[in-house]
Amino acid sequence: MNGRLIAIGDIHGCHHEFAELLARLDLGPDDRLILLGDLVNRGPDSNRVIDLARSHRALSLLGNHELRLLKFRRTGDPKHLKDGDLATYEKLRPEDWSYLKAMPLTFEEPELNTVFVHGGFLPDAPWQKQTAEVVTRIQVITRDGKPAKRADDPEAPVWAEHWSGPPFVIYGHIPRPEVYKLKWSLGIDTACVLGGHLTAYELPEKRFFQIKARQRYWN
């Protein structure tokens, strides 16, 4: 593998922090950048984030926030929208929609036995065959084996606690004050939009880079 492979957790429109992190990473021509979804919504400027992603040739994975916007665009059904989504929706340009529509669900790096995804996977099915609904949204696994949000079942274990690999999975989607490292997974959504940090993880060196949020943008 030539160059570095660098994953960045949920950006959520925090373009200042994203630009600062990119400057610190100082990407070379052989480096590859993987954004783990949820580039948009909540933070100050989703368009600027997409512009930065595009100009740095980032591979951006589909997050649940992009999925909601795409569903609303396709169906016009407001049930797909949550607070703040419409403000982003109305600002997205044709090239932004093209970028969102091209987002894959996962990215695999076989040399490192590692898969990147926004949310995660159910442990009892092949990861390659799991749907957008599951892999962009899963946080916990209920007692009957169903994917759910933490808020809907606070006692349920996080999916990663059931994931025994291989592959190793690097994901975002579950905001935490710190990165969450288990034997077979690494969660790097460190809640930038909530006033936390924006985190990058560099392979094969296994190094972290973090930028502190300038403020809390979303409650």
Residue pairs with C-beta under 8 A, 6 or more apart in sequence:
1 109
1 111
1 112
1 204
2 30
3 28
3 29
3 30
3 31
3 32
4 28
4 30
4 31
4 32
4 202
4 203
4 204
4 205
5 31
5 32
5 34
5 109
5 112
5 202
5 203
5 204
6 25
6 27
6 31
6 32
6 33
6 34
6 200
6 201
6 202
6 203
7 34
7 35
7 36
7 116
7 170
7 188
7 200
7 201
7 203
8 18
8 21
8 33
8 34
8 35
8 36
8 188
8 198
8 199
8 200
8 201
9 36
9 172
9 188
9 189
9 190
9 192
9 198
9 199
9 200
10 36
10 37
10 38
10 63
10 172
10 173
10 175
10 189
10 192
10 193
11 17
11 18
11 35
11 38
11 39
11 43
11 49
11 192
11 198
12 38
12 39
12 40
12 41
12 42
12 43
12 65
12 192
12 193
12 217
12 218
13 39
13 40
13 41
13 42
13 43
13 44
13 45
13 46
13 48
13 49
13 88
13 193
13 217
14 43
14 44
14 49
14 192
14 193
14 198
14 213
14 217
15 43
15 44
15 45
15 48
15 49
15 52
16 44
16 214
17 192
17 198
17 211
17 212
17 213
17 214
18 49
18 52
18 198
19 52
20 211
21 198
21 200
21 209
21 210
21 211
22 52
22 56
24 209
24 211
25 31
25 33
25 200
25 202
25 209
27 33
27 56
32 59
33 53
33 56
33 57
33 58
33 59
34 58
34 59
34 60
34 61
34 107
34 116
35 53
35 58
35 59
35 60
35 61
36 61
36 63
36 116
36 117
36 118
36 170
36 171
36 172
36 173
36 188
36 189
37 60
37 61
37 62
37 63
37 64
37 65
37 66
37 103
37 118
37 119
37 136
37 172
37 173
38 63
38 64
38 65
38 66
38 118
38 172
38 173
38 189
39 46
39 49
39 50
39 53
39 60
39 63
39 65
39 66
40 46
40 49
40 50
40 65
40 66
40 69
40 88
40 92
40 100
41 65
41 69
41 84
41 85
41 88
42 65
42 84
42 193
42 217
42 218
43 49
43 192
43 193
43 217
43 218
44 217
46 88
46 91
46 92
46 96
47 91
47 92
47 93
47 96
50 96
50 99
53 60
53 99
54 95
54 99
59 104
59 107
60 99
60 103
61 103
61 104
61 105
61 106
61 107
61 116
61 117
61 118
62 100
62 103
62 104
62 105
62 118
62 132
62 136
63 118
63 119
63 136
63 172
63 173
64 118
64 119
64 136
64 137
64 173
65 85
66 100
66 103
67 132
67 136
68 80
68 81
68 82
68 85
69 85
69 88
69 89
69 92
69 100
70 100
70 101
71 77
71 80
72 78
72 80
72 81
72 85
72 89
73 89
73 97
81 89
84 218
92 100
105 117
105 118
105 132
105 135
105 136
106 115
106 116
106 117
106 127
106 128
106 135
107 115
107 116
108 114
108 115
108 116
108 167
109 115
109 116
109 203
112 168
112 203
112 204
113 166
113 167
113 168
114 167
114 168
114 169
114 170
114 203
115 127
115 167
115 168
115 169
115 170
116 169
116 170
116 171
117 127
117 135
117 169
117 170
117 171
118 135
118 136
118 171
118 172
118 173
119 134
119 135
119 136
119 137
119 138
119 139
119 171
119 172
119 173
119 174
120 135
120 138
120 139
120 159
120 160
120 163
120 169
120 171
120 173
120 185
121 127
121 130
121 134
121 135
121 138
121 159
121 163
121 169
122 130
122 134
122 138
122 141
122 145
122 147
122 159
123 141
123 159
123 162
123 163
123 164
124 145
127 135
127 167
127 169
133 147
134 147
136 173
137 147
137 149
137 173
138 147
138 148
138 159
138 173
139 147
139 148
139 149
139 150
139 158
139 159
139 173
139 174
140 147
140 148
140 149
140 150
140 153
140 156
140 157
140 158
140 159
141 147
141 148
141 156
141 157
141 158
141 159
141 162
142 148
142 153
142 156
143 156
147 159
148 156
150 156
150 158
150 174
158 174
158 180
160 169
160 171
160 180
160 182
160 184
160 185
160 187
161 182
163 169
163 182
163 184
163 185
164 183
164 184
165 183
165 184
165 185
166 184
167 184
168 184
168 185
168 186
169 184
169 185
169 186
170 185
170 186
170 188
170 201
171 185
171 186
171 187
171 188
171 189
172 187
172 188
172 189
173 187
173 189
174 180
174 187
174 189
175 189
175 190
175 191
175 194
175 196
176 187
176 189
176 190
176 191
177 190
177 191
177 196
178 190
179 186
179 187
179 188
179 190
179 199
179 201
179 208
180 186
180 187
181 187
186 201
188 199
188 200
188 201
188 208
189 199
190 196
190 197
190 198
190 199
190 210
191 197
191 213
192 198
192 211
192 213
193 213
193 216
193 217
193 218
194 213
194 216
194 217
194 218
194 219
195 213
195 215
195 216
195 217
196 212
196 213
197 210
197 211
197 212
197 213
198 210
198 211
198 213
199 208
199 209
199 210
200 208
200 209
200 210
201 207
201 208
201 209
202 208
202 209
